[in-house]
Amino acid sequence: MAILTLKPRRERSLLRHHPWIFSGAVAEVSGPATPGETVEVRTAEGRWVARAAFSPASQITGRVWTFLESEAVDPGLFDRRVQAAFLRRPSLLGAREGNAFRLVYSENDGLPGVVADRYGSFLVFQLLSAGAERWRETLLDALRKGWASTFPEDALEGIWERSDAEVRQKEGLAPRAGAAWGAEPPALVEVREGESRFLVDVRGGHKTGFYLDQRENRRAVARAARGRDVLNAFAYTGGFGISALQGGARRVTNLESSVEALALADRNRALNGHPAEAWEARPGDAFRVLRALQEEGRSFDLVILDPPKFADSRGQVEGASRGYKDINLQAFRLLRPGGLLFTFSCSGHMSPELFQKIVADAALDAGREGRILRRLEQGPDHPTALAFPEGSYLKGLVVGVE
């Protein structure tokens, strides 16, 4: 096995069990090592630290599989990690949560670069690192075993691969999507989330088809929505809008750039039995439509901002900050006194402190006073390993506006 030797004093984060080894920390790699191959990680003095997947094309040169010298990186390790990850979810979520949730969350479940989500009787997975790609067939077998032991009452119909995320390019990997095992999913898979039902495009929808990480926050919107006029910006297929109507909202206006997503959102409205007159679709760019709504004299009791990631790297944070400020500024201008703003950022490179400052500056420029009533984050099916703060990427604020 090849040996990856660290530069002097660069093992500190690994000793705290952070699973990434950046290229700048690597002194040398001795012995033949191909992308995805397991390497022994040693300090500059030769002390054993970890076993990691080697990724020479990425700035993250190594992703740790194990910090135990006695633990081999073999099929048994992947069986154990997948089984443990699957078993965590029912205890975290409870039976009433439905049948769509994350089952494996990469580094946070000890499986760097591996994501697996349940959608009804189908499993959708992503391999986002060279190491995960190397163990593809082993992981598929582990996922099937994990499902059979965790959900014995529910037959697994098929596994669909969505290894088409841009991050694979940084690992030197080509995108791949398609059937990996069993039956192909239908064009739309119907799933349950609490009392709601959704049609999900697992083949080509955002992420693996749906924003599973917002489950708890959709519930928070439902609790706050009774009797309110709601603006659901960046609506995608209507998750927050459906939740608002389930909670008793008077009317929901859905703002979304994709006409196809809005059409699916309307199908989700009908699926849940809500009347068409309580639902409005506004296609178009959010930055422009938010201003157009002001020009029309519109106002709302509750505004939801759930934009896509504005910053993919630290270098993009400044530009992203301007984007976040602009949409929050427009939202404050559209809110009635006593209204609520649910505002989110899924940009992992943006700190919670910076995000709060941006929202505060937007309120100031809008001439509004606001108070944070609650801080929001991803649901418990997206847990964060204690030594891996990067796992906590979703941040949200519920702001009460005067």
C-alpha positions in Angstrom: 0.0 0.0 0.0 1.3 3.4 -0.9 2.2 5.8 1.9 1.1 9.5 2.0 3.5 11.4 4.1 2.5 14.7 5.7 4.5 17.8 6.0 5.8 18.6 9.5 3.1 19.5 12.0 0.3 19.1 9.4 -1.3 16.1 11.2 -3.1 18.2 13.9 -6.6 18.3 12.2 -6.3 14.5 11.5 -5.5 13.9 15.2 -8.9 15.7 15.9 -10.4 13.3 13.3 -11.2 15.8 10.6 -11.4 13.6 7.5 -9.8 15.8 4.9 -6.1 16.0 3.8 -5.5 19.1 1.6 -2.8 19.0 -1.1 -0.8 21.7 0.8 -0.3 19.3 3.7 1.2 16.5 1.6 5.0 16.1 1.5 5.1 13.1 -0.8 3.3 9.9 -1.8 5.6 6.9 -2.0 4.7 3.9 -4.0 2.2 3.5 -6.8 -1.2 5.1 -6.0 -4.0 5.5 -8.6 -7.1 7.7 -8.0 -9.3 6.3 -5.4 -6.8 3.8 -4.0 -6.4 3.5 -0.3 -3.1 4.9 1.1 -1.5 4.8 4.5 -1.2 8.3 6.0 1.9 9.0 8.2 3.3 12.0 9.9 6.7 13.5 8.8 8.2 11.4 11.6 6.7 8.2 10.2 3.9 7.8 12.8 0.7 6.1 11.4 -2.4 8.4 11.4 -5.1 7.1 9.1 -6.0 5.2 5.9 -7.5 7.5 3.2 -8.7 7.5 -0.4 -6.1 9.1 -2.7 -7.4 11.8 -5.1 -4.5 13.5 -6.9 -6.8 15.6 -9.1 -8.5 17.3 -6.1 -7.3 19.9 -3.7 -8.6 17.4 -1.1 -5.8 14.9 -1.8 -7.0 12.4 0.8 -10.4 11.5 2.4 -10.1 9.4 5.5 -11.8 6.0 5.6 -10.6 5.1 9.1 -8.5 6.4 12.0 -8.1 2.9 13.5 -4.9 1.2 12.5 -6.5 -2.2 13.2 -9.4 -1.5 10.8 -8.9 -2.6 7.2 -10.5 -0.8 4.3 -12.5 -3.7 2.8 -16.1 -4.7 2.0 -16.7 -5.3 5.7 -16.0 -1.7 6.5 -18.5 -0.5 4.0 -21.1 -3.0 5.2 -20.7 -1.7 8.7 -20.8 2.0 7.9 -23.8 1.7 5.6 -25.7 -0.4 8.2 -24.9 2.0 11.0 -26.0 5.0 8.8 -29.3 3.3 7.8 -30.1 2.3 11.4 -29.6 5.9 12.7 -32.4 7.3 10.5 -35.6 5.7 11.9 -34.5 6.6 15.5 -33.8 10.2 14.5 -36.9 10.7 12.4 -39.7 8.6 13.8 -42.2 6.6 11.9 -44.5 9.6 11.1 -41.8 11.2 9.0 -42.8 9.4 5.8 -40.7 7.5 3.3 -38.3 10.1 1.8 -35.1 11.0 3.7 -31.3 10.8 3.5 -29.8 7.5 4.5 -26.1 8.2 4.0 -24.5 11.6 4.4 -20.9 11.2 3.2 -18.2 12.2 5.7 -20.8 12.6 8.5 -21.5 8.9 8.3 -17.9 7.9 7.8 -18.3 7.4 4.0 -16.6 10.3 2.3 -18.2 11.1 -1.1 -21.2 8.8 -0.7 -24.8 10.1 -0.6 -27.8 7.8 -0.5 -31.5 9.0 -0.3 -34.7 7.0 0.1 -37.6 7.9 -2.1 -40.5 5.5 -1.4 -39.3 2.1 -2.6 -36.3 3.5 -4.6 -32.8 4.4 -3.5 -31.0 7.2 -5.2 -27.2 7.5 -4.6 -24.3 9.7 -5.6 -20.6 8.9 -5.6 -18.8 12.3 -5.4 -15.2 11.3 -4.7 -12.5 9.2 -6.3 -12.5 6.9 -3.3 -16.2 6.3 -3.4 -16.0 5.7 -7.2 -13.3 3.1 -6.6 -15.6 1.1 -4.3 -18.8 1.5 -6.4 -19.8 -2.1 -6.7 -19.0 -2.8 -3.0 -21.1 0.2 -2.0 -24.0 -0.9 -4.1 -24.0 -4.3 -2.4 -23.8 -2.6 1.0 -26.7 -0.4 0.2 -28.9 -3.3 -0.8 -28.0 -5.2 2.4 -28.6 -2.1 4.5 -32.0 -1.6 3.1 -33.0 -5.2 3.5 -32.0 -5.2 7.2 -33.4 -1.8 8.1 -36.7 -1.8 6.1 -37.6 -5.5 5.9 -41.3 -4.6 5.4 -40.5 -2.5 2.3 -39.1 -4.2 -0.8 -36.4 -2.2 -2.6 -37.6 -1.9 -6.2 -34.4 -0.3 -7.6 -31.3 1.9 -7.2 -30.8 4.9 -9.4 -27.5 6.7 -9.7 -27.2 10.5 -9.8 -23.4 10.8 -9.8 -23.8 13.9 -12.0 -22.9 16.7 -9.6 -20.3 19.2 -10.8 -18.1 18.4 -7.8 -17.0 15.1 -9.5 -15.0 17.2 -12.0 -12.8 18.3 -9.2 -12.1 14.6 -8.5 -11.2 14.0 -12.1 -14.4 12.0 -12.6 -16.9 12.1 -15.5 -20.6 12.5 -14.6 -22.8 9.4 -14.6 -26.5 8.8 -14.1 -28.8 5.9 -14.7 -30.1 2.6 -13.4 -27.7 0.8 -11.2 -29.8 -2.1 -9.9 -33.3 -3.4 -10.2 -36.2 -1.5 -11.7 -36.0 2.0 -13.1 -38.0 4.5 -11.2 -41.0 6.1 -12.9 -40.8 9.6 -14.3 -42.2 10.8 -11.0 -42.0 9.0 -7.7 -44.7 9.7 -5.1 -43.4 10.1 -1.6 -44.8 11.0 1.8 -43.5 13.6 4.3 -45.6 13.8 7.4 -49.2 14.6 6.2 -48.0 15.8 2.8 -47.4 14.0 -0.5 -45.0 15.0 -3.2 -44.2 13.9 -6.7 -40.4 13.8 -7.2 -38.2 13.7 -10.3 -35.4 11.5 -9.1 -33.9 11.1 -12.6 -33.3 14.8 -13.3 -34.5 17.0 -10.4 -32.3 19.2 -8.3 -29.8 17.3 -6.0 -31.3 13.7 -5.9 -34.8 15.0 -6.7 -36.0 16.9 -3.7 -34.7 19.2 -0.9 -34.8 16.6 1.8 -32.7 18.7 4.1 -35.5 21.2 4.5 -38.0 18.8 6.1 -37.9 20.3 9.6 -38.1 23.8 8.2 -41.1 23.0 6.0 -42.8 21.9 9.3 -41.8 25.2 10.9 -43.4 27.1 8.0 -46.6 25.0 8.4 -46.8 26.0 12.1 -46.4 29.7 11.2 -48.6 29.9 8.1 -52.2 29.9 9.4 -54.2 32.7 8.0 -51.3 34.3 6.2 -50.6 35.4 2.7 -47.3 33.6 1.8 -44.7 34.3 -0.8 -42.6 31.2 -1.6 -39.5 32.5 -3.5 -37.2 30.0 -5.3 -40.2 27.6 -4.9 -38.8 24.7 -7.0 -41.6 22.0 -6.9 -43.6 23.7 -4.1 -42.3 22.0 -0.9 -42.6 25.1 1.3 -45.8 26.2 -0.5 -47.5 22.9 0.1 -46.4 23.0 3.8 -47.8 26.5 4.1 -51.2 25.4 2.8 -51.1 22.3 5.0 -50.7 24.7 7.9 -53.7 26.8 7.0 -52.2 29.6 4.8 -54.8 31.8 3.1 -52.9 32.0 -0.2 -49.5 31.0 -1.5 -47.6 32.8 -4.3 -44.8 30.6 -5.8 -41.9 32.4 -7.5 -39.6 30.1 -9.6 -37.5 30.5 -12.7 -38.3 27.0 -14.0 -41.7 26.7 -15.7 -41.4 22.9 -15.5 -40.8 23.0 -11.7 -43.8 25.3 -11.3 -46.0 22.9 -13.2 -44.9 20.1 -11.0 -45.5 22.3 -7.9 -49.1 22.7 -9.1 -49.5 19.0 -9.5 -48.3 18.6 -5.9 -50.9 21.2 -4.8 -53.6 19.1 -6.5 -52.2 15.8 -5.0 -52.6 17.3 -1.6 -56.2 18.4 -2.2 -55.7 22.2 -2.0 -57.8 24.5 -4.2 -56.3 26.2 -7.2 -57.6 29.6 -6.0 -55.2 29.4 -3.0 -52.2 29.0 -5.3 -50.4 31.4 -7.6 -47.5 30.7 -9.9 -45.1 33.5 -10.8 -42.4 32.3 -13.3 -39.3 34.4 -13.7 -36.0 35.5 -12.2 -36.4 36.1 -8.5 -34.4 39.3 -8.4 -36.7 40.8 -11.0 -40.0 39.4 -9.9 -39.5 40.5 -6.2 -39.2 44.1 -7.6 -42.2 43.6 -9.9 -44.3 42.5 -6.9 -43.5 45.7 -5.1 -44.4 47.8 -8.2 -47.8 46.0 -8.3 -48.4 47.0 -4.7 -48.3 43.5 -3.4 -47.4 42.6 0.2 -47.3 39.4 2.3 -47.5 38.1 5.9 -44.8 35.5 5.4 -42.0 35.4 2.9 -39.7 32.3 2.3 -36.3 32.7 0.6 -34.7 29.4 -0.2 -32.2 30.3 -3.0 -29.7 27.9 -4.6 -26.1 28.0 -3.5 -24.6 31.4 -4.4 -21.0 30.5 -3.4 -19.2 27.4 -4.5 -15.8 28.6 -3.1 -14.4 31.1 -0.7 -13.6 33.4 -3.5 -17.2 33.7 -4.4 -18.5 34.7 -1.0 -18.3 38.4 -1.6 -20.4 38.2 -4.7 -22.8 35.8 -3.0 -23.2 38.3 -0.1 -24.4 40.9 -2.5 -27.0 38.5 -3.9 -28.2 37.4 -0.5 -28.5 41.0 0.6 -30.5 42.0 -2.5 -33.2 39.3 -2.2 -33.5 39.9 1.6 -33.8 43.6 1.0 -36.7 43.0 -1.4 -38.3 40.6 0.9 -38.3 43.1 3.8 -40.0 45.6 1.5 -42.7 43.1 0.7 -43.5 42.1 4.3 -46.4 43.6 6.2 -45.9 44.8 9.8 -46.0 41.7 12.0 -44.8 39.5 9.2 -42.3 36.7 9.2 -39.3 36.1 7.0 -37.9 32.6 6.6 -34.5 33.1 4.9 -31.9 30.5 4.1 -28.4 30.0 2.7 -27.1 26.6 1.7 -23.7 28.0 0.8 -21.3 26.2 3.1 -18.6 28.8 2.7 -20.8 31.4 4.2 -20.7 31.5 8.0 -23.8 31.9 10.1 -22.4 35.2 11.5 -21.9 36.6 8.0 -25.3 35.5 6.9 -27.0 37.2 9.9 -25.0 40.4 9.2 -26.2 40.4 5.6 -29.8 40.0 6.6 -29.4 42.7 9.3 -28.0 45.1 6.7 -30.8 44.3 4.3 -33.4 45.1 7.0 -31.6 48.4 7.8 -31.6 49.4 4.1 -35.3 48.6 3.9 -36.0 50.7 6.9 -37.4 47.8 8.9 -36.8 46.5 12.4 -36.4 42.7 12.7 -35.8 40.2 15.5 -34.5 36.6 15.1 -37.2 34.4 16.5 -35.5 31.1 15.6 -32.4 29.7 13.9 -32.9 26.9 11.4 -30.6 24.2 10.0 -30.8 20.9 8.1 -32.8 18.0 9.4 -31.6 15.2 11.6 -31.2 12.9 8.6 -28.3 15.2 7.6 -26.3 14.9 10.9 -23.0 16.6 11.3 -19.9 14.7 12.6 -18.5 16.6 15.5 -15.0 16.8 13.9 -16.4 17.9 10.5 -18.1 21.3 10.8 -18.3 21.5 7.0 -21.2 19.1 7.3 -23.4 21.9 8.6 -24.0 23.9 5.5 -27.7 24.9 5.7 -28.4 27.9 7.8 -31.7 29.8 8.2 -33.3 32.5 10.2 -36.9 33.2 11.2 -37.2 37.0 11.5 -40.1 38.8 12.9 -40.6 42.2 11.2 -42.1 45.3 12.6 
